[in-house]
Amino acid sequence: MTKTVLVLVETVDDYLPLLEEHGYRLIHAKTPALRAEAIARQGGEIDVVLTRGPLGITAEEIAALPLLRLICVIGAGYEAVDLHAARARGIVVTNGAGANASAVADHAMALLFAVVRDICRADATTRQGQWNRVISPSLAGKRLGILGLGAVGMAIARRGALGFDMQVRYHSRSRRDVPYQYCESVLELARESDFLIVATPGGADTRGLVGCDVLDALGPQGFLVNIARASVVSTAEMVAALREGRIAGAGLDVFDDEPSVPDELKALGNVVLTPHVAAQTPEAARDMVALVLKNLQAFFAGEPVLTPVSP
């Protein structure tokens, strides 16, 4: 029997035919209005929901989908998925852990290079006919701190250590068996870093983890990069630290109220901003959809899914 997938994601369209080729029927609902309409009119037909971490799926929506058995999340984060409501119904939740790690790590390093070497302002002023040869720090041999050592964090660590001879330190929920130095707290990690990259999942457990104390520990020569979730960093305290020179700069791919970006951030010259595109590569999109397909096939064959999420 054909299984029906409610598609809430808006970033992997080119690769969704892979699911249709394997017999899955797709209902596209990429706006809030279409989402509400699809659930109201076709809720009784939907077996699977395909979503992203920030888009999630609520307890009310789960209750309106009586046939729902599987929720597949594109990407690693699943902060807006109501895991408890899913568990109460026996619904399995999977994520895309590792599928986009390489692309996100590349983007993290690109943001780091751009903000540390002041690439964007150099480009803009050169186009304006100026010749501002500003001295900026090098990256080789510096101390790289990574907050969260999952698949993305590991990919960043390898790039820093092997590509730029950086001294890599990390903090995560538990110590890993890796050749990098573990820090007992975020504060210690910031204190021991020249560059701090946020790569930890979002959600209640990590909300506001990087605040005034961590930013001050990073210091006036330190740079912050966030390719994880905006909620991990206190935006107001980060803006104040950037404005007052208490940190040197920041590279940001995530924001609290996307697609809105605070005017305070836009006005700062020591910030590089990108519109949540770290995972937006053809390779990452292909690999994420391929992982969704593997999870679908495993689940409906009665086998364990590849990347389960535990409540």
KAJO-V157019 format. One record per run of one state. SS is the DSSP state (hx for helix, st for strand, lp for the rest). FROM is the first residue (numbers start at 1). LEN is the number of residues. If there is no record, write none. Layout:
# KAJO-V157019
SS_FROM_LEN ; SS_FROM_LEN
This chain:
# KAJO-V157019
lp_1_3 ; st_4_4 ; lp_8_5 ; hx_13_9 ; lp_22_3 ; st_25_4 ; lp_29_3 ; hx_32_14 ; lp_46_2 ; st_48_5 ; lp_53_4 ; st_57_1 ; lp_58_1 ; hx_59_5 ; lp_64_6 ; st_70_5 ; lp_75_6 ; st_81_1 ; lp_82_1 ; hx_83_7 ; lp_90_2 ; st_92_3 ; lp_95_6 ; hx_101_16 ; lp_117_2 ; hx_119_9 ; lp_128_15 ; st_143_5 ; lp_148_3 ; hx_151_14 ; lp_165_2 ; st_167_5 ; lp_172_9 ; st_181_2 ; lp_183_3 ; hx_186_6 ; lp_192_3 ; st_195_4 ; lp_199_5 ; hx_204_3 ; lp_207_3 ; st_210_1 ; lp_211_1 ; hx_212_7 ; lp_219_4 ; st_223_4 ; lp_227_3 ; hx_230_3 ; st_233_1 ; lp_234_1 ; hx_235_9 ; lp_244_5 ; st_249_4 ; lp_253_4 ; st_257_1 ; lp_258_2 ; st_260_1 ; lp_261_2 ; hx_263_4 ; lp_267_4 ; st_271_3 ; lp_274_8 ; hx_282_19 ; lp_301_7 ; st_308_1 ; lp_309_3
